[in-house]
Amino acid sequence: MKTTILTVLSCTMLLLLACPNDPVVEVTEECELELLIEFPDTTSAAVSGCAIFEMAGSYEILANGPPDLRTAELMFDTSEHDTVECWMSINQEGICGTGYYDIAQPSSELVMATWDCDDVLTDNEAEVTFDTGWIQLTSIDTGDDTGDLSGIPVTNEIIGSLEAATTDGITIEGTFRMMTEVPVVGTEADDCFVLGSPP
């Protein structure tokens, strides 16, 4: 797990050089990733940790509750170096709470880059897009702030698991967790793609 504490000082006036009376806000950013990838040649690779992680999303803004997450783009990168390609991305539309989301649908995308992952043989190095399986969101937390938060960063925590495969026999399974600040971008409530059980 990688944890970063950021100290944010807010000033009430522009160009103010010092604001000693303003509160200090601590923002916690955390990420966990544990994956197992298996290839048709019977080799496998374990991938863990997040050196860099990012999230973007859109939300239904509620007058009497926290913003409701509707789309999420998650990036988990195992290295801080641009030349090292071992990462996973999840793009999910039509989020409407916890549950399973079908990777076979256009609303879901799961991609893994394996070029520089430990224990991946040269013949298995690629950017892999998975065709079948599921992403399970087990917890979605967008904080306690309510009202019109458009443009305001809010802390999101997403916890989930996944199990997927490609048509040529590459499989992946694992768990993930990300906590980070995301500016609220409003959207209308769209289609709901959640399932009560794995597809």
N, C-alpha and C positions, 0 to 999 in steps of 0.2 A: 504494500500500500504506500502510495506517495501522498504526503500531506503538506500543503503549503498554507501558511498563515500570511495574509496580506493586510497591512495596516493602511486604512483609507482615512484621510483627513478631509472633511468637507468644510468649505467656507461659504458664508452667506452672501459675500460680495465678490464680484470679479476683481482681479488684479490685487487682491488683498494678500500681502506678503506673509502675514502670520495670523493665525486664528486660534489663539490659545484657549478660548472658551468653547470651541466646538468639540463634540464628543469624538472619541476614537472608536471606529467600527472595525471589528475583526471579522474577516471573511475566511471561512475554512473551505479549502478545496481538496477533495480526496478522490482516489480512484483505485479500484481493484479489478484485476482481470486474471482468470484462470481458464485456459483452453487446452484441449487435446485435439490435434489434427491427425487423421489417419489416411494413408494413401493406398491406392490399389496395389502397389508393390509390397504391401504389408509393413512398410516403415511407418513411423509415427513421430510426432514432435509435440512437446509440451511448451506452451507459451504462457508467460505470466508477467504481471507487472505493467504499469503505465508510467512511462517517463514524461510523456506529453499527452494531454487529453483535452478535448474540446466538445462543446455542445451548442447547438442552435435549435430553436424551436419556435412554434407559434401556438397561441393560446386563445381560448374563448374567455373573454373578460367578463367576470361575474360581479354584479353590484354588491352582493352580500357574502362573497366567499373568495378564496384565493383563485388566481387564474387557473384555468383548466387546460392541461397540456393536450394538444391535438395533433401536433407533428413533432418529431424529434430526429435530429441528426447527431449521431454520437461518433466520435473518432477516438480510438485507443491506439496510441503509438508506443511501442516498447522501447524506443531509443530517442534520445535528444538530438541525434545527428541526422541531418537531412539525407546523407548518403546511405543510411541504413534503412532498408525497407522491410519492416516486420510490423504490420499494423492491421487493425480490424475496424471496419466502419459499419454502422447500422443506420439505415434511413427508414423511418416508419411513419406512415400517414394514417389518418383515421383512428387515432388513439382515443379511446373512450373508457379509460380506467384500466385496472389490472386484468391480466388474463393472457391468453395465447393469441399470437398473430401469425398468420400463414405466410411463409416465405414464398410460396408459389404464386401469391397474388401480386399484382403490380404495385400495391400499396406498401409492400415490404421489400427491402433490399439488404442483403448481408454480403459483404465483400471482405476477403482476407488476402493480404499481400505476404507471401512466404519467402521472398528472395533471400532475406538475410536472417531468417529465424533459425535458431540453433537446432541442429539435428535434421534439417531439411536437406535432402539430397539435391544435387544440381538438377536432375531431371524433374524434380517436383517444385522447382522455383517458378512462381507465377503469381499473377493477380487473379484470384479465384472468386467467381460469383456463384453463390449457392442457389440451387433451383428448387429444392424441396425442404420441408422441415418447418420449424417454428421458432419464434422468439417469444419468450414468456416475460412479461413485466410483472414482477411480484410486488413492487412498491413504487409509487410515484408520489413525491412530496414536493410541492411548489411553494412551501412556506405558509405563513399566517397572514400576510398583508392582503387586504381586500380593496375593492373599488377599481377605478380606472388606473392601472399601473403601466399604461403604454409607454415604452421607452425606458422604463425603470428596471434596473437589474434586480432579479429575485433569485434566491438560492434554490436550486433544484437538486433533488436527490432521486436517482433512478436505480433500482436494483432489479436484476433479472437473470435469466438463464437462456440457453439456446441449444438447439440440436438440429443439424442440417446436413444436406448432402448435395453433391453435384451428380449430373447424369453419368459421368465417367468414373464415379466411385470414390471421390474424396469426401470424407466426412469430418464434421467438426462438432464438438460439444463443449459446454463450459458455462461459467458464471461471470457476471460483471456487476460492477457498482460504480456510479459516478456521482459526485457532489460538486457542483460548481455554480457560479452566478451566470445567469442568462438574461439579457434585456428582453422585456416582454414585447412581443409582436402580436397584435390582435388579429384574429381570424374568426369567421363565422363557423359555427358547429357544422362539421362535414359528415360524410358517411362514417359509420362506426364499423370497424373490422375486427373487433375483439371476439374471441371464441372462448367457450367455457372449458374446453378440453383440447388436447393436441390434435391437429388435423390429420 
